[in-house]
Amino acid sequence: MHDDDTPSAIETRLTALESRYAYQEDWLDSLDQAIAAQEKRLAQLERMNQLMQGKLREQQRALQESDNATPGPDDERPPHY
């Protein structure tokens, strides 16, 4: 222990420990809130990413269908027919 174990010194140390503990509790609460906000934002971004990938697939499919529906130069009949 410490050399100065008088009741007032112990009370001072206890008060300092309680203060540090309260600060750490507040700090942990702030971290918890920040993590919760990040998790919510991450979920939103993941959902947005899924929607964008779906739209991209739809556009690619529509582009392929459009390319397949449009006659190419090989499909045209020569003018002498």
RATA-V636083 format. One line per field, one symbol per residue. phi: phi as a letter, one per 30 degrees, with the letter a starting at -180 (. if undefined). A space follows every 10 residues. Layout:
phi: ???
This chain:
phi: .ddccdeddd dddddddddd dddddddddd dddddddddd dddddddddd dddddddddd dddddddddd dcdddddddd c
